[in-house]
Amino acid sequence: MCTSEGVVYDLENIAPFIKKFGIDPTSGKKLEAKSLITLHFKKNADGMYHCPVLFKVFNENSHIVALKTTGNVYSYEAVEQLNFKAKNFKDLLDDSPFTRADVIHLQDPQNLEKFNLSAFYHLKNNLRLEDESAKKDPRANLKHINNETRDILDTLDKEHKPPAAKVESGSEKPARDRFNAAHFSTGAAAASFTSTAVDPSTRVEAAILEDDVVRYSMVKKKGYVQLTTNHGNLNLELLCDIVPKTCENFIKLCEREYYDGSIFHRSIRNFILQGGDPTGTGRGGESAWGEPFSDEFKSHLVHQGRGVLSMANSGPNTNKSQFFITYRSCRHLDNKHTVFGKVVGGLPTLQTIEEIETDNKDRPIEEVRLIKATVFVNPFQEADDELAKKRDEEKAIQEGEELKERRRENSKVKLKTFSTGVGKYINPELKKKTFAKALQEPIPSVKKQKTSGNFGSFSDW
């Protein structure tokens, strides 16, 4: 875009400026968007702007003109030779007629005053648009930087990772109550006292325990699950009170029917029976939370005897959904795999499965399918219900205490005294207003009673 004086602007920059100030940034004259002329530059095969007639590439020394009627851009040499000297006042590209006054000089090497930035109206009067993107760009205030600084900033942009935004929402942080309040503090007061990088804090507040810590402390019972296979049932007892995280993962997956229809993809006689992978490959499966969870090793929980239920993994703290049942003692697996239960019913079924032949990859030749996993006892749901009930009771008690406190505070409100003796709490101003109002009211007239002049006799005496 350009003006009739030949000042070229970018549409994205000039349009907001005109909308806000309504003037030409260079001259300060009144300017409307509809008066701007759209320019049509041509490029050569190398992508450089050039004259479409003489095919000369434009540079800082070129004399460039445009026609007001069409907006086509040419070198002044082409217009002078083919239009002015030939007296052919038609556009060299589309034959549109024009006059000498329609020729706009965009760049004239002989007239450098046009490019004198110090004379620009918007610079002298400090008129500028606030770009939202520039506000967020840390380089917005850097006008001139050398190549070394630019390279350093580019490297910083690539390697620097901004810190994760703090969660402002109050709903993300659980409310503190007597169930999740820890016996230790958050440490904020001590940290703010010893470090200037921490926000000052003078309150010592109890830390908030994670929900799982509170819930698991209330789990006191064992869990029970039945695995129905195509060779019989396996009844499992889960050690929910000892290894709660692992047991909750297994129970959640059973309740979601995650294991239903899967196969036991690995069976090694005198060793283990492994399953829990919906893909049946031994490389799939995920935990109830989507991410691997940590091991829960206990010194007294070992792979001793037949029917021990344990988690399969691919290394430390990589527990997902796969599990295995031992055919015999496997003490070399202790502290490598989390023991979380045992078979309490269905050992003949386990014997039948162990006797099935396998291929060279320990895969049963005869399919061993887990048809359905049924949860009989879920201590975690019971703990959640109990915790919710206790919290409701605690909330009701707190509301009652708050109500009593408000009533106690209201009863302590001291009445204002206006005098001493009887009636000291009565406002004398109210008494005056009542007396004045009484004086203004009309006195009701007393009706005279009619008297009778006839005395009568003494017969009624």
C-alpha positions in Angstrom: 0.0 0.0 0.0 1.1 3.6 -0.6 -0.1 7.1 -0.3 -0.4 9.6 -3.2 2.9 11.1 -2.0 4.6 7.7 -2.7 5.1 6.6 0.9 4.9 2.8 1.0 3.3 1.0 4.0 2.6 -2.5 5.0 -1.2 -3.0 5.2 -1.0 -4.9 8.6 0.9 -1.9 10.1 -0.8 1.1 8.5 -4.4 -0.1 9.0 -4.3 -0.2 12.8 -2.4 3.2 12.9 -5.0 4.9 10.7 -7.8 3.4 12.7 -6.4 4.8 16.0 -4.9 8.1 14.9 -6.4 8.9 11.5 -3.3 10.5 10.1 -0.3 9.8 7.8 2.5 8.6 10.1 5.1 10.4 7.8 3.5 13.8 7.2 0.9 14.0 9.9 -1.8 14.9 7.4 -5.3 13.4 7.6 -5.4 10.0 6.0 -8.2 7.5 5.3 -7.7 3.8 4.6 -9.7 4.0 1.4 -7.3 6.6 -0.1 -4.4 4.1 0.0 -3.3 2.6 -3.3 -2.7 -1.1 -3.6 0.7 -1.8 -5.2 1.5 -4.8 -7.5 5.1 -5.7 -7.4 6.5 -8.4 -9.7 9.2 -11.0 -8.9 11.7 -12.8 -11.1 12.5 -16.5 -11.1 14.9 -15.9 -8.1 12.1 -14.3 -6.1 13.5 -10.8 -6.3 11.4 -7.7 -7.1 12.1 -6.3 -10.6 10.6 -4.2 -13.3 8.2 -6.4 -15.3 9.1 -4.6 -18.6 12.9 -4.1 -18.5 13.4 -7.0 -16.0 15.9 -5.0 -14.0 16.1 -6.0 -10.3 15.2 -3.2 -7.9 17.8 -2.1 -5.4 18.5 0.8 -3.1 19.7 2.9 -6.1 16.7 2.2 -8.4 14.2 4.9 -9.4 10.9 3.2 -8.8 7.5 4.5 -9.8 3.9 3.3 -9.7 0.8 4.1 -11.6 -2.1 5.5 -9.4 -4.8 4.0 -11.7 -3.6 0.4 -11.7 -1.0 0.1 -8.9 1.5 -1.6 -11.2 5.1 -0.9 -10.3 7.9 -0.1 -12.9 11.3 1.3 -13.1 11.2 5.0 -14.0 13.4 4.3 -17.0 10.7 2.0 -18.5 8.0 4.6 -18.0 10.2 7.5 -19.3 11.2 5.6 -22.5 8.0 3.7 -23.4 5.4 6.2 -22.1 6.7 9.7 -21.8 9.0 9.9 -24.8 6.7 7.8 -27.0 3.7 9.8 -25.7 1.9 6.5 -25.0 0.0 7.1 -21.8 -1.3 3.6 -21.4 -0.2 1.0 -18.8 2.6 -1.1 -20.1 0.9 -4.3 -18.8 -2.8 -3.9 -19.3 -3.1 -0.8 -21.5 -5.1 1.1 -19.0 -5.0 4.9 -19.7 -3.3 7.2 -17.2 -1.9 10.8 -17.1 1.4 12.2 -16.1 -0.1 13.2 -12.7 -0.9 9.5 -12.0 2.8 8.6 -11.9 3.8 8.2 -8.2 7.5 8.1 -7.3 8.1 5.4 -4.7 11.9 5.7 -4.6 14.0 8.4 -6.1 17.8 8.3 -5.4 18.0 12.0 -6.1 15.4 12.8 -3.4 16.8 11.5 -0.1 14.7 13.8 2.1 11.8 11.4 1.8 13.8 8.8 3.8 14.8 11.2 6.6 13.5 9.4 9.6 14.0 12.3 12.0 11.4 14.3 10.0 8.7 11.6 10.3 5.7 13.0 12.2 4.9 9.9 14.3 8.5 9.7 15.5 8.7 13.4 16.5 5.4 13.1 18.3 6.0 9.6 19.7 2.9 8.1 18.2 3.0 4.3 18.4 0.8 1.3 18.5 1.1 -1.2 21.4 1.5 -4.6 19.9 0.3 -7.4 22.2 2.8 -9.8 20.9 5.6 -7.3 21.4 4.6 -7.0 25.1 5.1 -10.7 25.6 8.3 -10.8 23.6 11.4 -10.2 25.8 13.3 -8.9 22.8 10.8 -6.2 22.0 12.9 -3.4 23.6 16.1 -4.5 21.9 16.5 -2.2 19.0 20.1 -3.1 17.9 21.8 -6.3 18.8 25.0 -7.9 17.2 25.2 -11.3 15.8 26.8 -12.8 18.9 24.0 -11.6 21.2 21.4 -12.8 18.7 23.0 -16.3 18.7 23.1 -16.4 22.5 19.5 -15.4 22.7 18.5 -18.0 20.1 20.4 -20.7 22.1 18.7 -19.6 25.3 15.3 -19.8 23.7 16.0 -23.4 22.6 17.5 -24.7 25.8 15.6 -22.7 28.5 12.5 -24.3 29.9 10.3 -22.0 31.9 9.2 -23.2 35.3 5.8 -24.9 35.4 3.0 -22.6 36.3 1.7 -22.8 39.8 -1.8 -24.0 40.2 -3.9 -21.1 41.3 -7.2 -23.0 41.6 -8.2 -23.7 45.1 -10.1 -26.8 44.1 -6.8 -28.6 43.3 -5.6 -28.3 46.9 -7.5 -30.4 49.4 -8.9 -28.7 52.4 -7.2 -29.4 55.7 -9.1 -31.3 58.3 -8.3 -33.5 61.3 -8.0 -36.6 59.1 -5.4 -35.3 56.6 -3.5 -32.9 58.8 0.1 -34.2 59.3 1.9 -34.1 62.7 4.6 -32.0 61.0 4.5 -28.5 59.4 4.8 -27.4 55.8 8.2 -25.8 56.7 7.2 -22.6 55.0 8.0 -20.4 58.0 11.5 -21.9 58.4 12.2 -21.7 54.7 11.2 -18.1 54.4 13.3 -17.2 57.4 16.5 -18.8 55.9 16.0 -18.1 52.2 15.2 -14.9 50.4 13.9 -16.9 47.4 10.9 -18.0 49.4 7.9 -15.8 50.1 7.8 -14.6 53.7 5.6 -16.6 56.0 5.1 -16.3 59.7 2.4 -19.0 60.2 3.3 -22.5 61.1 0.7 -24.7 59.4 0.4 -28.5 59.5 1.2 -30.2 56.2 -1.6 -31.9 54.3 -1.2 -35.6 53.8 -2.0 -37.1 50.4 -5.4 -38.7 50.0 -3.9 -42.2 49.5 -2.0 -41.9 52.8 -5.3 -41.1 54.7 -7.3 -43.8 52.9 -4.8 -46.5 53.2 -4.4 -45.9 57.0 -8.1 -46.9 57.3 -7.8 -50.1 55.4 -7.8 -52.9 58.0 -9.2 -55.9 56.0 -8.1 -58.3 53.3 -9.6 -58.2 49.8 -11.0 -61.2 48.0 -11.2 -61.8 44.2 -12.1 -64.8 42.1 -10.5 -65.5 38.7 -12.8 -67.6 36.5 -10.7 -69.4 33.9 -11.6 -72.0 31.2 -10.0 -74.6 33.5 -11.6 -73.7 36.8 -11.7 -71.0 39.4 -8.8 -69.4 41.4 -9.8 -67.7 44.6 -7.3 -65.0 45.7 -6.8 -63.3 49.1 -5.3 -59.8 48.7 -3.1 -58.2 51.4 -4.8 -54.8 51.2 -3.8 -53.8 54.8 -0.1 -54.4 54.0 0.5 -53.5 50.4 -2.5 -51.2 49.7 -1.3 -49.5 46.5 -0.6 -52.8 44.7 -3.9 -54.3 45.9 -6.0 -51.3 44.9 -4.5 -51.4 41.4 -5.4 -55.0 41.0 -9.0 -54.5 42.4 -9.6 -51.4 40.3 -8.6 -53.3 37.1 -10.8 -56.3 38.1 -13.8 -54.0 38.6 -13.2 -52.3 35.3 -13.3 -55.8 33.6 -9.8 -55.0 32.4 -8.6 -58.6 32.7 -11.8 -60.2 31.4 -11.1 -62.2 28.2 -7.3 -62.0 28.5 -5.0 -65.1 28.5 -2.2 -66.4 30.6 0.6 -65.9 28.1 3.4 -67.6 30.1 3.5 -70.8 32.1 6.8 -72.4 33.3 6.4 -75.7 35.2 7.8 -75.6 38.7 8.1 -71.8 38.4 5.2 -69.4 37.6 2.0 -68.7 35.7 1.9 -65.2 34.3 -1.0 -63.1 33.0 -2.7 -59.7 33.2 -1.7 -58.5 29.7 -4.7 -57.7 27.5 -2.5 -57.9 24.4 -1.4 -61.4 25.3 2.2 -60.6 24.3 3.8 -60.0 27.7 4.8 -56.5 26.8 1.4 -54.7 27.2 -0.9 -53.5 29.9 -1.1 -50.4 32.1 -1.9 -49.6 35.7 -5.2 -48.4 37.0 -3.8 -44.9 37.0 -2.2 -45.1 33.6 1.3 -44.7 34.9 3.7 -47.3 36.4 3.7 -47.3 40.2 6.3 -48.0 42.9 7.2 -51.3 44.4 5.9 -52.2 47.9 8.5 -54.6 49.4 7.9 -56.0 52.9 10.5 -58.2 54.6 7.9 -60.8 55.7 6.2 -61.1 52.3 8.3 -63.6 50.3 7.8 -65.9 47.4 7.6 -69.0 49.7 5.4 -71.9 48.7 2.8 -72.6 46.0 0.1 -70.1 45.0 1.9 -66.8 45.9 0.4 -63.8 44.0 3.0 -61.2 42.9 3.4 -58.4 40.5 5.4 -58.8 37.2 7.5 -55.9 36.1 10.4 -54.8 33.8 12.5 -53.3 36.5 12.3 -51.3 39.8 9.1 -49.3 40.2 7.6 -50.3 36.8 4.4 -52.1 38.1 1.5 -52.0 35.7 -1.2 -54.7 35.2 0.7 -58.0 34.8 0.9 -60.5 37.7 2.0 -64.0 38.3 1.2 -67.0 40.5 4.0 -69.2 41.8 4.0 -73.0 41.2 6.6 -73.4 43.9 8.9 -71.3 46.1 10.9 -68.6 44.2 12.9 -66.9 46.9 15.3 -65.3 44.3 12.4 -63.0 43.3 12.1 -61.5 46.8 12.6 -57.7 46.8 12.4 -57.7 43.0 8.6 -58.3 42.7 5.9 -57.1 45.1 4.0 -59.9 46.8 0.4 -58.8 47.3 -1.7 -62.0 47.9 -2.1 -65.7 47.6 -4.3 -68.4 46.3 -6.8 -69.6 49.0 -9.0 -71.7 46.8 -8.6 -73.5 43.5 -5.2 -75.2 43.9 -6.4 -78.1 41.8 -7.1 -75.6 39.0 -3.6 -74.3 39.3 -2.3 -77.9 39.1 -4.3 -78.5 35.9 -2.9 -75.4 34.3 0.6 -76.3 35.3 0.4 -79.6 33.5 -0.5 -78.0 30.2 2.3 -78.3 27.6 4.0 -75.2 26.4 6.0 -74.2 23.3 9.6 -73.1 23.2 8.5 -69.6 24.3 6.8 -70.9 27.5 3.4 -70.1 25.9 0.7 -72.7 26.8 -0.2 -74.8 23.7 -3.8 -75.2 25.1 -5.2 -71.7 25.7 -5.6 -70.7 29.3 -8.1 -67.8 29.3 -9.2 -65.6 32.2 -12.9 -65.4 31.5 -13.9 -63.0 34.3 -12.5 -61.4 37.5 -15.0 -61.0 40.3 -14.3 -58.8 43.3 -16.0 -60.2 46.5 -14.5 -57.8 49.1 -13.2 -54.3 48.4 -11.8 -52.8 51.6 -10.9 -49.6 49.8 -14.5 -48.8 48.9 -15.4 -49.5 52.5 -12.6 -47.2 53.7 -13.7 -44.4 51.4 -17.3 -44.7 52.6 -16.1 -44.6 56.2 -13.9 -41.6 55.6 -16.7 -39.7 53.9 -19.1 -40.5 56.8 -16.6 -39.3 59.4 -15.9 -36.1 57.4 -19.6 -35.4 57.2 -19.9 -35.9 61.0 -17.0 -33.7 61.6 -18.5 -31.0 59.3 -21.8 -31.2 61.2 -19.9 -30.8 64.5 -17.9 -27.8 63.3 -21.1 -26.1 62.0 -22.7 -26.7 65.4 -19.7 -25.2 67.2 -19.7 -22.2 64.8 -23.4 -21.6 65.5 -22.8 -21.8 69.2 -19.9 -19.4 68.9 -22.0 -16.9 66.9 -24.7 -17.0 69.5 -22.2 -16.6 72.3 -20.7 -13.5 70.5 -24.2 -12.1 70.0 -25.0 -12.5 73.7 -21.8 -10.6 74.6 -22.9 -7.5 72.7 -23.1 -4.7 75.3 -26.2 -2.5 75.2 -25.7 1.2 75.0 -26.7 3.1 78.1 -28.1 6.7 77.9 -28.5 7.4 81.7 -28.4 5.7 85.1 -31.1 4.1 87.0 -34.4 2.8 85.7 -34.7 3.2 81.9 -31.0 3.8 81.3 -31.2 1.8 78.0 -34.0 4.0 76.6 -32.8 6.7 74.1 -34.1 10.1 75.4 -34.4 11.3 71.8 -37.0 8.7 71.1 -38.8 9.8 74.3 -38.8 13.5 73.0 -40.1 12.5 69.6 -42.9 10.4 71.2 -43.9 13.3 73.5 -43.9 15.8 70.6 -46.0 13.5 68.5 -48.5 13.2 71.4 -48.8 17.0 71.7 -49.6 17.3 68.0 -52.5 14.8 68.1 -56.0 16.3 68.6 -57.7 15.7 72.0 -60.9 13.7 71.5 -64.1 15.5 72.5 -66.0 14.1 75.5 -69.7 13.4 74.8 -72.1 14.9 77.4 -74.6 12.5 78.9 -78.3 13.5 78.9 -79.7 13.9 82.4 -83.3 12.9 83.2 -85.4 15.3 85.4 -88.0 12.6 86.4 -87.2 11.3 89.9 -89.8 8.5 90.0 -91.0 6.6 93.1 -89.2 4.6 95.8 -90.7 1.3 94.6 -87.3 0.1 93.2 -85.5 0.6 96.5 
